[in-house]
Amino acid sequence: MGHQYQVTTFRAQQVQKLRNVTIHSPSLVQIISGSKKLFWLDKTITLSHQTLLLCEASSALSFENMPEKGPFLSRVFSFHSSPSTKMLKLSEMRGQSNVHPIVKQDKALQSSLDALASLDLSTMSEETQHLWAMPLYQQLAERGALHILFPQQEALFSQQLSRYLAKSPGEEHALDDVASQFAVSRATLIRKLKQEGMQYRELLAEVRLNHALQLIQSEPWTTIDLAQMCGYRSEERFSQRFKGKFGLTPKEYMKTVRP
């Protein structure tokens, strides 16, 4: 059974600075405590518990998570089902030329997010999960913000592929095997990704490194454990790719989560 949305919690006990964090699915970031300093275009935007950040798929975020009077805590809601065309049209009409990724959080939005975060998705069908997500989509549409989260109705091929890879990021995922899962040839898969400015090796690495961030948040793994769970045979190679992507080593990131 697949999930129509996913909720991931991120914590920081110390200032946590990350760059180029790829958002593979349309996502909403909710700050529970502390603040997030977002570097967006040529601006620096500070987010608090009063604001929500909307991220369209394939975004790359650079930010600082800052604890204040206690640890930093946020929830990321990643959505894998699309809203209706009617909702998107309403959002575009209400928002008109709005492209700003920040929405003010109110009690109604907070209640919807709390409800989604409380559900046990493993016991629910995809259809039921989809129905639970719809009230939040409608609320965002009424605020003229839903089309920022979903600028196109259908997910790109690279987004569909990244979701598939994210289900088991530690597996080998040979190109021919993945192509067969999508009922296309190796050459067709490569061509489809190229049309979207992506390469398979890069996409797989991004998915695995994002998975490493979530693993570090969940438990105090060793670097070699993380490397193996993310499909790397070499701990050194994994650490190099992690730092090249995010700007700090796995151990440095671990220290911000658990000093």
C-alpha positions as CSV (number, residue, x, y, z in Angstrom):
1,M,0.0,0.0,0.0
2,G,1.4,3.4,-1.0
3,H,1.0,6.6,1.0
4,Q,-0.8,9.7,-0.4
5,Y,1.2,11.9,2.0
6,Q,4.1,11.6,4.5
7,V,4.9,13.5,7.6
8,T,8.6,13.8,8.7
9,T,9.8,15.5,11.9
10,F,13.1,17.5,12.0
11,R,14.9,18.6,15.1
12,A,17.9,20.7,16.0
13,Q,19.5,21.3,19.4
14,Q,22.1,23.6,17.9
15,V,22.0,26.0,14.9
16,Q,21.6,23.7,11.9
17,K,22.7,25.1,8.5
18,L,21.9,23.2,5.4
19,R,22.1,24.0,1.7
20,N,20.6,22.4,-1.5
21,V,18.1,20.2,0.3
22,T,16.0,18.8,-2.6
23,I,12.2,18.6,-2.2
24,H,11.0,15.7,-4.3
25,S,7.3,16.0,-3.7
26,P,5.1,19.1,-3.1
27,S,5.7,19.8,0.6
28,L,4.5,22.1,3.4
29,V,6.9,23.0,6.2
30,Q,5.4,23.8,9.6
31,I,7.6,25.2,12.4
32,I,6.6,23.9,15.8
33,S,9.3,25.7,17.9
34,G,12.3,27.8,17.1
35,S,12.6,29.5,13.7
36,K,13.9,28.8,10.2
37,K,16.0,31.3,8.3
38,L,15.3,30.6,4.6
39,F,17.5,31.9,1.8
40,W,15.0,32.3,-1.0
41,L,16.1,33.9,-4.3
42,D,17.9,37.0,-3.2
43,K,16.1,37.3,0.1
44,T,16.4,36.0,3.6
45,I,13.0,35.1,5.1
46,T,12.5,34.2,8.8
47,L,9.8,31.6,9.4
48,S,8.2,31.0,12.8
49,H,5.3,28.9,14.2
50,Q,3.0,31.6,12.7
51,T,3.9,30.8,9.1
52,L,3.9,27.9,6.7
53,L,6.4,27.3,3.9
54,L,5.0,25.9,0.6
55,C,7.6,24.0,-1.6
56,E,6.8,22.8,-5.1
57,A,8.4,19.6,-6.2
58,S,12.0,19.8,-7.4
59,S,12.7,22.9,-5.2
60,A,16.2,23.2,-3.6
61,L,16.2,24.9,-0.2
62,S,19.1,26.5,1.7
63,F,18.3,27.4,5.3
64,E,19.3,27.6,9.0
65,N,17.2,26.0,11.7
66,M,17.5,27.9,14.9
67,P,16.6,26.7,18.4
68,E,15.1,29.4,20.7
69,K,14.4,28.7,24.4
70,G,14.5,25.0,23.6
71,P,15.1,22.8,20.5
72,F,14.1,23.6,17.0
73,L,11.2,21.4,15.8
74,S,9.4,21.3,12.5
75,R,7.1,18.9,10.5
76,V,7.4,18.4,6.8
77,F,4.2,17.2,5.0
78,S,5.0,15.7,1.6
79,F,2.1,15.1,-0.7
80,H,1.8,12.4,-3.3
81,S,-1.8,13.0,-4.5
82,S,-2.9,15.9,-6.7
83,P,-5.8,18.3,-5.9
84,S,-8.7,18.7,-8.3
85,T,-8.6,21.1,-11.2
86,K,-11.5,23.0,-9.6
87,M,-9.4,23.6,-6.4
88,L,-6.4,24.8,-8.5
89,K,-8.5,27.2,-10.5
90,L,-10.0,28.6,-7.2
91,S,-6.5,29.1,-5.8
92,E,-5.3,30.9,-9.0
93,M,-8.3,33.2,-8.9
94,R,-7.9,34.0,-5.2
95,G,-4.1,34.3,-5.4
96,Q,-3.9,35.9,-8.8
97,S,-0.2,36.7,-9.3
98,N,0.9,35.4,-5.9
99,V,4.1,33.4,-6.1
100,H,5.3,33.9,-2.5
101,P,5.9,30.6,-0.8
102,I,4.8,31.8,2.7
103,V,1.3,31.4,4.2
104,K,0.2,32.7,7.5
105,Q,-0.9,29.8,9.8
106,D,-4.3,30.1,11.5
107,K,-6.2,27.7,13.8
108,A,-8.1,26.1,10.9
109,L,-4.9,25.2,9.0
110,Q,-3.2,24.1,12.3
111,S,-6.1,21.8,13.1
112,S,-5.9,20.2,9.6
113,L,-2.2,19.6,9.9
114,D,-2.5,18.2,13.4
115,A,-5.2,15.8,12.1
116,L,-3.0,14.6,9.2
117,A,0.0,14.1,11.5
118,S,-2.0,12.0,14.0
119,L,-3.3,9.4,11.5
120,D,-1.8,5.9,11.2
121,L,-1.5,5.7,7.4
122,S,-0.5,2.0,7.6
123,T,-4.1,1.1,8.5
124,M,-5.7,3.3,5.8
125,S,-6.3,2.8,2.1
126,E,-4.8,5.2,-0.4
127,E,-8.4,6.4,-1.2
128,T,-9.0,7.2,2.5
129,Q,-5.7,9.0,2.8
130,H,-6.5,11.1,-0.3
131,L,-9.9,12.1,1.2
132,W,-8.1,13.2,4.5
133,A,-5.7,15.5,2.5
134,M,-8.6,17.2,0.5
135,P,-9.7,19.6,3.3
136,L,-6.2,21.0,3.6
137,Y,-6.0,21.4,-0.2
138,Q,-9.3,23.2,-0.1
139,Q,-8.2,25.5,2.7
140,L,-5.0,26.4,0.8
141,A,-7.0,27.0,-2.4
142,E,-9.3,29.4,-0.5
143,R,-6.2,31.3,0.6
144,G,-4.9,31.5,-2.9
145,A,-1.9,29.3,-2.1
146,L,-2.6,25.8,-3.4
147,H,-1.3,26.5,-6.9
148,I,2.1,27.5,-5.4
149,L,2.3,23.9,-4.0
150,F,1.1,22.4,-7.2
151,P,2.1,24.6,-10.2
152,Q,1.4,21.7,-12.6
153,Q,-1.4,19.1,-12.3
154,E,0.6,16.0,-13.1
155,A,3.9,15.0,-11.5
156,L,6.9,15.1,-13.7
157,F,8.6,11.8,-14.6
158,S,11.6,12.6,-12.4
159,Q,9.3,13.2,-9.5
160,Q,7.5,9.9,-10.0
161,L,10.9,8.2,-10.3
162,S,12.2,9.8,-7.1
163,R,9.2,8.7,-5.1
164,Y,9.7,5.1,-6.3
165,L,13.4,5.2,-5.4
166,A,12.7,6.8,-2.0
167,K,10.7,3.7,-1.0
168,S,13.9,1.7,-0.7
169,P,16.9,4.1,-1.1
170,G,19.4,1.5,0.2
171,E,18.8,-1.0,-2.6
172,E,21.1,-1.1,-5.7
173,H,18.4,0.2,-8.1
174,A,20.2,-0.8,-11.3
175,L,19.0,1.4,-14.2
176,D,17.7,-1.6,-16.3
177,D,15.7,-2.9,-13.3
178,V,14.1,0.6,-12.6
179,A,13.3,1.1,-16.2
180,S,11.4,-2.2,-16.3
181,Q,9.4,-1.1,-13.2
182,F,8.2,1.9,-15.3
183,A,7.6,-0.3,-18.4
184,V,10.1,1.7,-20.5
185,S,13.5,0.9,-22.0
186,R,16.7,2.0,-20.5
187,A,17.2,4.5,-23.3
188,T,13.6,5.9,-22.9
189,L,14.2,6.4,-19.1
190,I,17.4,8.3,-19.8
191,R,15.7,10.4,-22.5
192,K,12.7,11.3,-20.3
193,L,15.0,12.4,-17.4
194,K,17.2,14.4,-19.8
195,Q,14.1,16.3,-21.1
196,E,13.6,17.4,-17.5
197,G,17.3,18.4,-17.0
198,M,18.1,15.3,-14.8
199,Q,20.4,12.3,-14.9
200,Y,19.6,9.0,-13.3
201,R,22.8,8.8,-11.2
202,E,22.2,12.4,-9.8
203,L,18.5,11.6,-9.0
204,L,19.4,8.4,-7.1
205,A,22.2,10.2,-5.1
206,E,19.8,13.0,-4.1
207,V,17.2,10.5,-2.9
208,R,19.8,8.6,-0.9
209,L,21.3,11.7,0.7
210,N,17.8,13.1,1.6
211,H,17.1,9.7,3.2
212,A,20.4,10.1,5.2
213,L,19.0,13.3,6.7
214,Q,15.9,11.5,7.9
215,L,17.8,8.6,9.3
216,I,20.0,10.9,11.3
217,Q,16.9,12.6,12.7
218,S,15.4,9.2,13.7
219,E,18.3,7.5,15.5
220,P,22.0,8.0,16.5
221,W,23.5,5.8,13.7
222,T,27.2,5.5,12.9
223,T,28.4,6.9,9.7
224,I,29.2,3.5,8.3
225,D,25.7,2.3,9.1
226,L,24.2,5.4,7.3
227,A,26.4,4.8,4.3
228,Q,25.2,1.2,4.0
229,M,21.6,2.0,4.5
230,C,21.8,4.6,1.8
231,G,23.4,2.3,-0.8
232,Y,27.1,3.4,-0.4
233,R,29.8,0.8,0.0
234,S,32.4,3.4,1.1
235,E,31.9,5.4,4.3
236,E,34.4,8.0,3.0
237,R,32.6,8.4,-0.4
238,F,29.2,8.8,1.4
239,S,30.7,11.5,3.7
240,Q,32.1,13.3,0.7
241,R,28.9,13.3,-1.2
242,F,26.9,14.4,1.9
243,K,29.2,17.4,2.6
244,G,29.3,18.3,-1.1
245,K,25.5,18.3,-1.2
246,F,24.5,19.9,2.2
247,G,27.7,21.8,3.2
248,L,28.5,19.8,6.3
249,T,29.6,16.2,7.1
250,P,27.2,13.6,8.5
251,K,29.0,13.8,11.9
252,E,28.6,17.6,11.9
253,Y,24.9,17.3,11.2
254,M,24.5,14.6,13.9
255,K,26.0,17.1,16.5
256,T,23.2,19.6,15.7
257,V,20.5,16.9,16.3
258,R,22.2,15.3,19.4
259,P,25.1,17.3,20.8
